[in-house]
Amino acid sequence: MKHKVKPVKAKKSSPKKSVPAAAARRPSELVSFYQMKLEAEWGPYDLKKALDDGPERLVVLDTRKPEDYAEEHIPLSVNIPMEELESRLNELPKDKAVVPYCWTIVCHLATRAALLLAKKGYTVHELAGGIGTWKEYGLPVTSKAQEPALR
């Protein structure tokens, strides 16, 4: 037995333009969002200043693959790839701020790491723009080959 298909009438389009969901939010919600964003993200100069002022108070966390870290990374950073982070949380002290980074603004490894760390009670500041923006600002990178061997 065949089912009859009922024709669907096309709705007339509304003359109103659609508004993106974020733009429809109340100004007070946007203020809260941007305040939290400023607390959660650091730019390259923020991280550089924190490293200059007291590198012992934070952990810079490279969330990329070990081979990418070996090729180049931010000085004083440690490498825990995002896919290993949850099982290696014991390597990160809770009494220090953790600053995860990845490749660029469109790479979400650091964002995922920041979310996981925040859920686990860590103080987190994601490096906005990753190592790509860090380098664009002319800040130093190093490689495994350039670092002295641990004795």
JONOR-V842537 format. One record per helix or strand of 2 or more residues. SS is the DSSP state (H for helix, E for strand). FROM is the first residue (numbers start at 1). LEN is the number of residues. If there is no record, write none. Layout:
BEGIN
ss:from:len
SS:FROM:LEN
SS:FROM:LEN
END
This chain:
BEGIN
ss:from:len
H:22:3
H:27:14
E:41:2
H:44:14
E:58:5
H:66:6
E:73:2
E:77:3
H:82:3
H:86:6
E:97:5
H:109:11
E:126:2
H:130:7
E:141:2
END
